[in-house]
């Protein structure tokens, strides 16, 4: 059994190595056999929490080449933050002792594209899609105010805004980051090549 990463830096290294394997087309598919199922049946000790977009092309365990019990995953369209997300995040950090939180955005994000369209047209979508767009809107408006207009760049702005929002709204997370028990890394994922790139970091994360 591979030792569980205990620090933010160790967790980040494990995810980087897993993504490198995925990009190279050489995944190991760790922790996915019957023995692993039995091992974690009575409890979980994931080493990273991934808060990402619901897009079917961005599955965290595959992108980072991890297995059962390794990642605590929370997903919403456009990785928009609500009370359910914050509660899940605090459970992961406070109860499970997870040392690393990842915010995972991606290029060609439908939620960001829909928000850009709404800003440009002045027309909001109907139903609860409107709620998603409204939650992405501050990122797009902020980026536009600084001259950022490319959708791919606005995805990065939204990841950065989300990472900041998590620490602003969650005292549990902000205290864990301040104490060095946890760090937050904002990433963008490229659909074509599978590579993740760092947009922002919050907390102590030595190279």
Secondary structure as UniProt FT lines:
FT   HELIX           8..24
FT   HELIX           34..39
FT   TURN            40..42
FT   STRAND          48..53
FT   TURN            56..57
FT   HELIX           60..63
FT   TURN            64..65
FT   TURN            68..70
FT   STRAND          71..76
FT   HELIX           77..79
FT   HELIX           83..90
FT   HELIX           91..95
FT   STRAND          100..106
FT   TURN            107..108
FT   HELIX           110..121
FT   TURN            127..128
FT   HELIX           129..145
FT   TURN            146..147
FT   HELIX           151..169
FT   HELIX           171..178
FT   TURN            179..180
FT   STRAND          183..189
FT   TURN            191..193
FT   STRAND          196..202
//
